[in-house]
Amino acid sequence: MIKFRKLFVGGNAFLVFYIILLISGDQLKAQGFSFHWGHPSPQGNSVYGIAFKDDFTGWAVTGCGNILETSDSGENWTLIRQNNGPCSDFYDILISSQGSLIVSGDQGAILRSTDDGATWSEQTIPDAGRIYDLTTIPGSGISAAGQNGSVLVSFDDGITWTNRGPGGTGYARHHVWKSAEEAYVVGSGLFHRTLDGGTTWSQIANTSMFGLSEVYFVNENTGYAVEDFGYWKTTDGGDNWVLVQQFSGIDYRFRTLVLNEQHWLSVTFGEGSELWETMDAGQNWSMIYDRNSAASACLVMNGDRIFFGTEIGDILYSDDLGINVINSVENLAVFPGAPVTVIGKRNDGTLFANNQPNSGSNNETFFRSDDDGSTWYIPEETPGIRWVTDIGFYDDQYGASGSYGDIRYTHDGGNTWGIASLPADYRLINFSFPASDRFFLGAYTTVSGGGGNLYESSDHGITWQAVQGGLPSNGLYLACIDFADENHGYVSYMNGEIPGFYKTQDGGSSWTPVVQSGIPGFITDMCWLDENKGLAAVPGSDPGIFRTVDGGLHWTKVSVAAVRKFTKGAGNRIGALDPGENYFLESTDGGQTWTAWSAPFSSLNPGASGGISSIQAIENGYVLGGNSNRLMVATYDATTGIADSDKNQSEPGTGILSVNPNPLTGKGILRINLEKSSRVTVSVSDATGRRCGVIYRQDFPSGNHEIQLDGEDLLNRVNSGVCFITLATNDSSDSEKVILAR
């Protein structure tokens, strides 16, 4: 099993990143792309909370603000709310005594639905911070606990809330009310008790470094408060607690399901998503299931079926208390915790992706998509290599995949792969395919003294020879190759501490040196638009994206972002990425200016965004690879202002036809067109991209339809004069900017 350092802490990573981008001059956008999960399905963010209304109907909430719904006892789940903006997590969901759905999340967010999730009202509780845990109060009350020692209570079904917490800087992870007056709250810096409904609190004990994960009672007198390597126990109803250290068996317990006073199940968080069982009230434990990922944050029971989620988007269930576990999420990953580090593309749009486990003995997963990344499968034959560096194609048939010294070639579009190789101790950096009879790759050597070569194949990747033609033998350390067209190409390399270039104008037969100025460090990728205009990715101590218009002689820094990879889209569209960051950059003017876009990948830990590990341009956006085998499609929506030149305006397909009137005062009409029958969800976001709720959901046949809009309702939701209306169907989305006026 992979072991991860447990860091269940708060974070302001997005805020820090936003400030950095403002300083650097790059513009961070929260909305402008619509995001669609390719793998796993229906989504892959951390599953934090699950709740059921009855035997069949339930909901789950996830990192980055997604909501899922099931109507068949959890065997299948539908994504009913997809966050398209910056990552803002949902942590728990509760069904009130009156049947309302209550969801808690980041930045003091409380969502409430009285129609089974069709529409939501959202409010922000001032100073509450992250609201992580929801529970009920005996007597029909609801309680929510989170940051800043907050314990919020509501006695009107979640409409209004009052903070009755102990305050301070503590961060609540769990709490329980034994009665309307007696409650316990635990977390980081919190282990407190109230006997007067939250008017006053007393601290039970100081917490350990990582704090406490949960608190529960098995009867009136016996209770437990759990930490990483032990637990506190009371046998007198909570008056006195004794620490019991437990350094063997189960570690990092997070949520416990009490079946009776002696028989419990528990899941772990932070160094494994495991299911454990005890038959003697926690003295001895046995592990009954291991997902081999990092974390499970919830464990619930509905009838005889138990459910627990994972940080990789799984919703697992069992009808026999964990003996047999079924995953209701389509997750093809052989090794769940690995990032997707490489995405390659054929000219016809067929995609290939490969993950990278962190161990040399773990199996990798090789994915293929024939529909622009919307769905993925594992092909019958894969290249069979680990730590893939690059996947590229010349056309729909000929391509190659490489990993260190292992090269695989394909002559049938990736259906089968042959074996080629580089000399010992040489490591592939990247491919370039300017012509059918000229495939190139850059490689460096790991032998003492360094160095590297440019290699060429004239037989579609079967054999490779070192290129001469003016290039120094084994003198191209960190060689990176890119061709602008069939004849013009560049190879970058390091000459001591200074990067340099060689240029070809005859398709690679001869090469001449280019003495550059302006680039301070080594280059990890290049993107040449023509023989004179190019971009270089420099991630070192003076990082940035550098641009030249004179064939590499002079370079100007156009962004301070430390990107490592480029992907070339249609026209002047270029994507860029520093693997591991929670954003990607795009230029629509050939690299002169750049915009940073956040992606809704969640992190293992609450309050942070997950990293993007790879990027590939497609016809109308990008496919993004992330940690934990995540694959997501980012397609342009109406807010980007980027026109689709191929779109026939008289036959718009599925999308928004118009909002009338716009500006909108009072009542209005949203006109839509559907290419095929679908369930339609209409939501509204404010000018920053923050989603402010679903305003309409209904099944429609194909054709044109009209939906009523209420301008006053929209104004109340977004609290500004601008909003974005988003239409989401089963397989597409579209957005329209609307001006609101009173």
N, C-alpha and C positions, 0 to 999 in steps of 0.2 A: 504494500500500500504506500502511496505517496504520503508524506507527512508535511504539513504546512505549519508555520509559526502562527499561533493564534493571536489575532489582533482585532478583537471585537471592541472597537473604539469609535468615537465620533471623528468627523473629518470635514474639512472645508476645502477639499481638493478642487472642486469645481470653481469655488470663489477665487482661490489663489490662481488657478489657470486663467480665469477670466481677466484678472488684473494684469497678469503677465501679457496676455494678448493685447490688452488696451495699451500697455506701455510699448509693446513691440510694433504696433501699427496694424497688425492683422486684425480683421474683424470677425468676432465670434458670432455665429448665427445659431439661434435655438430652433428655428423652424425654417423650412424651405425644401426639405425632403420628406417624403413619406416612407416609413420603414416597414418592411414585411419580412417576417421570419422565414428563412429557408431551412435551417436546421439548428436545433431540434424543432419539432413541430408539436404543438402550435406556438411555443415560444421557449426561450432558453434562459430567462433571468431567474434569479434566486426566488424560490417559493417560500414566502415567509408565513403565510397564514391560510388556513382552510376552515370553512364552516359549512354545515349542511342545514337546510330548512326542513327536510323530511328524508324519507328513504332514498329519493331519487335526485333531488335538486340541491345543488351546492355551488359554492364559489371559492375561488382561491385568489390571493393577492400576491404580487411579486415585486421584486426590485424594479426600479424605473417606472413604477406606476401602472403596471398592467393588471387587468382583472380577467379571470377566466370563469367559465360557467359550465356546469355539467347537468344533464337531465337524465342520465342513465346510471346513477349511483357511483359516479366517478370513473367509469370505464373509458369515457371519452370526454375531452374538454374542448371548449371553443373560446378563442380569444375575443372577448366582447369589448375590451378597451385597450387600445394600443397607444402608448405614449410616443409621440413624435418629437418631443422636445428634450431639453437636458434631463439627466437622470434625477428623478425625484421619487423616492421609494415609497411603496405601501408596505406596511409591516404586519397588520393584523386585520381580521374581519370578524365581526360578531353579529349574530342575529338576535335582535332585542325581543323582549317578551311580547311586544306588539307586532312582531314580524318584520321590522325594518332592518335593512342592512346598514351596518356602521363599519366604516373603514378608517384606519388611522395611518398617518404617514409623516413624511418629512415636513419641516418648517411649520409645525403646528397644524397640519392639515387634518381635518375630519370631514369625511364624505358620508352622505346619508341618502339611501334610496328607499322609497316606500312602494315601488312597483317592480320588485325583484330584479333590480339592476338596469331597467330600461332607461331611466333617467336618474341623475344624481345631483344633489345640492352639495356645495362645498363651502366650508368656512375655515378660516385660519384663526387659531387660538393664540393670541399675543403671548410672547415670552415662553411658550410651552416647548419650543424646540422640536426635536424629533419625538413623535409619539409612538412608542414601540409596542405597547401591550394593551389589549382590551379585555375586560372581564365584566361580569354582572355583579351588582350589589343586591343582596337579599332585600326584597321589598320593591322590586321592579326598577332599580336604578342601574345605570351604566357607568363604568369607570375606565379611564384611560391614563396610562402612566408613560412618562418619557423623560426627556432631558430636564436639567435644572431642578431636579427634585420635584417635578410636577406630577400630581395625581388629580386628574380632572374628573368631576362627577356631573352626571346629568340625571334629572328626575322627570324629564319631559320627552323621553324617547330620543335623546340626542339632538334636540333643537338648540338648547342652550347648555353651557358648561361653566362650572365654577372650579377654580383651582384650590384644592384642599391638601396639597402635598407638603412634604417637610421643607421644600426649598433647598437652596444651596446649589452646588455644582454637580451633584450626583446625577447619574444617568441610569434610569430604571429599565430593567429588562423584563421584569415579571412582577406581578402583584396579585394578591388574593384577599377577598373580603370574607371573613368567617361569619359576620353578621353586619347589620347596617351600621354598627359602631366600631367593630374591630377589623383592622386591616393590616397587612404586611406588604412592604415593598422592598425589592432587592435589586441590585445591579452594581454598577461601578460607583463606589463611594456611597452606596445605599444599603442599609440593613436596618429598617425602621419599622416601628409598630405604632398604631394609633388605637385608642380605646374610646374615642369620642367623635367618630365619624370624620376624622381628619382635621379637627380643630387644633389639636396638639399631637406631636409625634415624639417618640423617644427612640434613641439609637440603641439597637440591641448589641452590636459589636462592630469593630472596625473590619472592613472587608480586606481580602487578599489583594495582591497586585492586579489580578484580572477581574476581581469582583465576584459577585454571585450571579448565577444564571437563572434560578427559579426558586420558588417557595410554594409548598403545598402541604395540606394536612390529610392524613388517612383516616383520622377519627377526631373527635372533639379535643383530645389531649395530645395526640402524637402528630408532630409536624417536622418538616425537613426544609432546609435551605441549602441549596447545592452550589458548590464551587468546583474548580477544575480537578482537584486531587483530594476530594473529601466532601463532607457535608456537616452542617450544623443540625442538631436534633433537639427537639423539646418533647417532654413527656408530661408536662403540666399545663398544657393549653397555651404555651407561648410565654410564660413568665420567665423561664430560664432555658438557656440553650447551651449545648455542649458541642465542641468541635470534634468530629471524628475524621482523622486523616486516613486516606485510602489510596495508596500508591501502586496498587496492582489491580488488574482487572480493567474495568471501564474507566476511561479518561474523558474529560471534557463533556460530561453530561450537560444536556441543554434543556430538554423537555421530557417530562415523565408522564406516562399514562397509568393511573392507578386502577388496576382491575379489582383488587381487594387489598386488605391491609398488608398482605405478604407478597402478593403477586403484582409486579409492575413491569412495564416496558419503558425503555428510554432510548432517545436518539442523541447523537453527539454532534458537536459543532466546532469546527476549527482545525482539527487534525484527523478528519475522517467522518464521513456520513454513514454511521453504523446504527444498527438496531440491536439493543441488548435486552436481556430478560433476567429478572431476579425472582426467586420463589421464596426468599427469606428476608423481605423488607430491606434489600440493599446490602446485606452482608456479603453475598456472593453473586457474581454476575456471569452470564455466558452470552457471547455474541452470536446472534442468530442470522444476521444479514449484514453484508458489507457492500456498499455501492462503489467503493473504491474512488470516491470523490472527496470533497473537503468538508461538507457541512450539511446538516439537516436542522432546520430552525423550527419545525412544527411537527406535532404528533397528535392526531385526533382520532376519535372513534365514532362511526356512524352505524348503528345497529351492531352487527357482528364484524364489520369491516373496519380495519384500521388504515389510516392514511398518513404519509409523511412526505414532505417535499425535500428537494436538495437545492444546492447553489447552482446547479447546472440545468435547472428548469424541470427536473423530473417531478412527477406526482406519482408516488408509489403506493400500492395498496395490497392488502393481504386479508384473506378470509379465514386464515388459520393462525393468527397472531405471529406472523413472520416466518412460518415454515416455508411457505411459497409466496414469493413477492412478485407482483406484476407491475410493470411500468406502463402507465396510461399515456405517456408521452413518447412520440416517435423519436428515438435517439439512437443513431447508428454508430456512435463512437465506440471503437474497440477499447480505447483508453480514455475515460471520461474527462480527465483533468487537463488534457493537452490543448494548446492553442493552435488555431489554423494559421500557419505561417506563410503559406504560398497558395496563390490562386492563379491558375493559368487559363488561357482562353484560345479556342480555335477561331478562325475568321467567321464562321457561321454562328458564333455566340455560345457554342457548347463550352462548359466550364469544367475545370478539374481543380480540386483542392486537396491539400495534404496537411495533416497536423504534425506536431512535434512534441512527443512525450519527453519528459525531463530525464528519463532513464534510458540507457543504452539497451536494456533488455525488454522494455515495454513495446508492444506492437503499435505501429502507427495506423491511421485510418486514411484511406484514399477515397475521396468523394468525387462524384460526377453529377452534373446537372445538364439536362437538355432543354431547359426552359428559362434561361437567363437567371438562374439561381433561385427560382421559386420553390423548387423541390430538388432533393438530392438523393442519390442512391450509391451503393458500393458496387462498382462494376465487377464482372466475373473475373477479369484479369487486371491486375494493378502493376505498376512498375516494380514494387517489392523492394523499395529502398527507404532508408531512414534519414532523417534530418535533411529533407529536401531543401535545396537552395533556390531552384528556379524550375518553372514549367513553362515552355513556350512552343508556339506553332508557327510554321511558315504559312500554311493554308489549312484546309479542312482535313488533310490527310497526314502531312509530314510534321513531326514535332519531336521534342525531346524533354526529358526530365533528368535533373542531376542532383546528386548529393555527395559532396566531397569528391572522391575519386570515382564514384559510381555514376555511370551515365546509362540512361535507357532511351531508346529511340522507338518511334512508332511510325509506320507507313500506312496505317488504316484508321487514323483519327483517334487513336488512344484505345482501340479495342484490344490490341495486343502490343507487347513491348519486347524489343530485343535488347541485348546486353552489349554495351561498349564500355570503354574505360579510359582513364587518364593515367599517365605515369605515376608510379608510387610517390606518395607524399605531396601530390598536387591536389588542390581543393578548388572546386568550381565556385565562381562568383555569380556569373549570369550568362545567358544566351543572347544572341541576336541573329535574325534570319533575313538577310537582305535579298536573297535570291534562292531559287530552288536548288541550285548546285553550289551554294555557298552558305553554310551554316558556320557561325563563329561562337566561341565561348572564351571568356576570360577566366584565368586560374592563377593561383599563387601557390608557392611551395612552402612547406613547413620545415624544411631542412635548415640547418644553421646558416645564417647569412641572408635568408629570405630570397626574394625574387619571384618571378612568375612569367607566364607566356600567354600569348594569344594563340588559340588553336582553331583550326579550320577543318570542316568536313565537306567533301564534294560528293558524298554518297548518302546524303540525307541522314547523317548521324551515325552510320555504322562504324566508320573509322575516323580518327582525328589525328592531325599532324600539326606540329608547331609552325606558326607563320613566320616567314622570313621577310623578304621585301623591304628591308630597312629597319625592322624592329630588332632591338638588342636581344640576344639569346639569354633567356632566364633573367631579364632585366626589368620586367614589368610587375613590380610588387603591387598587390591589390588591384590587378588589372580588371577594369570594368569596360564593357564594350557596348556601343549603341550605334545603329545606322539610321540616318534620316531618310534615306531612300536606297535604291539598289546600288548606287555608286559611292555615296558620301557617308563616311563613318568616322568615329573617333574611339580611341581606347585611352582611358585615363590610367595613371599609375602613380606611385610615390617614388620620387627621386630623393632619397634621404628624408628630409622633413618637408619637402616642397612637392606639391602635386604637379604633374606635367601631362601632356597629351601627345599622341601621334594621330595624324590625320591621313585618310585615304580618299582619293577622288576617282579611283578606278575599281571600286568594288572589293578592295582588300589585296590587290596584287602588289601595290607599293605603298609605303607609308613614310610620311615626313614628320619631323618633330614640330610641335607648337610650343613656344615659350610663353606661358600665360602669366598674367598679373591679376591680382585681386582675390584669388582663392587661397585661404590660409591653411587648410588642412586636407586630410584625405577625403576622397569622394566615394560614396557608397553606391550612387546610381546617377545616370545621366538620362536626359530626354532631349533629343535633337529634333527640331521642327523642320529645319532645312539645313543646307550646308553651312550656314552662318549663324543661325539662331539656335541656342541650346540652353539647357538648364542643368545645374549640378547640385546634388544633395550633399551637404557637408555637415556631419553631426558632431564634430569635435569640440574643442574648447572655445572656439569662436564660430558657433554653428550658424547655419542659414541656408536659404535657397539662393543660388547665384545664377545670374543670367548673362549671356553674351550675345552680341549681334554681329560680331566680326570674326566668327570662326574660332573662338576660344582664346584670342589674344588678350582681351580685356574682359573682366567680369565685374558685375555690380550685384551687391546683395539686395535682393528684393523682398526677403522675409528673414526674420531671425529664428524662425522655427527650425528645430534640429531634425529635419526629416531625413529618412534613409531610403525611401522608395518612391518612385513615380509610376503613374499609369496614364497612358495616353488615350483620351477619348476622341470623339468626333470633333472636327473643326479645331478650334483653339482651346478646347477643354482638356485640362490636365488635373489629375488628382495626386496628392502627395501625403505621405504618412511616416510618422516615427513610431514603429511598432511598440505597443505598450501604452501609448497615450490614449486618452479618452476622446480624441477628436481626429478628424482628417481635414486636410486643406484642399481647396479647389481654386484653380484659376480658369477664367473664361476668356482671357485675352492673351493667351500664349505665354503666361508666366510673369506678366508685368505686375499684376496685383493678385492678392490671395485672400480668400475668405476661409475661416475655420468653422467647421460644422461639428457639433456634438452628436454622438450616436447613443441610442438608448440601450447600452449594455450595462448591466448592473455589476457591482463589485461583490466579492465574497462578504465584505463587511458593510454594515449599514452606513449610509451617508456618503458613499463614494461611487464613482463611475468605473465601470470595467474598461479594460484596455482594448483597443483595436490592434490586431496583429498583422493584418494583410488587407490589400485593396486591389480591386480589378475593375476597370471601366467597362460598362456595358452600354447598350444603345441609349438608354434614358436615365443613366445614373451610375451607380457603383454597386458592386458586391463587396461586403466587408466581412473579413474573418476576425473572430475574437477568441478570447480564452474559452476553455471548456467546450471546444468544438462548435462554437457558435458561427453561424453563417447568416448574414442579413443582407437584404436588398434595399438600397436607398435610391428611390426614384424621385424625380423632380415633381414638386407640386406647384400650385399656382402662385405661391408666395415667393418663389425664386425670381420671378420675372424673366425666366429663360424660356424662350419660345421653342416649341417642338416643330421643326421645319417640316416634318413628315406628317403632321396632323392635318387631316382634311376637316376644315372648319364646318363644312356643310354636313359632314357625317362624323360627329365627334366621338362616336363610340360611347363607352361608359364614362360619365362625368357630369359636371355641373354645366348647364346651358346658360343660366343667367340668374341673377338676384334682382328683383324688380319691386320697388324702386331701389336704386343705390346712388346716393345716400338713402338710407332707410329711416323713415319716420313712421311710427305706429306699426300697422300691419304690412306684410309684404309676402312675396311669393318666391320660393326657390324652385326653379325649373331644372329637372334632371333628365338624363337619358341613360337607359340601361340596355346594353347589348344582349343580355340574357337575364332571366329571372334571378333574383338575389334578395338576401336580407339587406336592408339599407339602414345604416346608422348615420345620423347627422349630428355632429358635435360642434362646439364653438370653442375657440381659443382667443386669448387676448393678444395685444400687439407684441408681447414678448415671446409668444409661443406657448404660454402656460395654458394647458387645457382646462376649461371652465365648465365642462359637463356635456352630457348627451342631451340633445333637445328633441330628438325624434328617432324612433326605431320601428320598422315595419317591413314585412315581406312584400315585394312588388314583382309583377311579371315584367318581361322586356318591354321597351318602348319609352315614351316620354311621360313624365309625371310632374305634378305640382305639389309642393309641400308648403304649408302655411308657416310664416315666420312672424314672430312677435318682437318688434324692435325694443319695446320697454323691457321685456324679459332679457333680451340680449344685453342691453345697457346695464341692467342690474347684475348680470353675471360677470361681465368683463370690467365694469366700472371705468370705461374709457370710451372715446369716440371712434375707436377702430377695433374690429374683430376679424377673425378668419373663420369662415364656415367650411367644415370638412365633411365631404361625403365619402363614406367607406362602405364598400360592398364586400362580398365574399373573397374577392381576389384583386381589388384595386381601390384606389382612393383619389380624390381630387379636392382642391381647396380654392376658395374665392375670398378675396378681401372685400369687406363691407364697411362702409362709413355709416356710423350711427349718429342720428341727430334727434334731439327732443323736439 
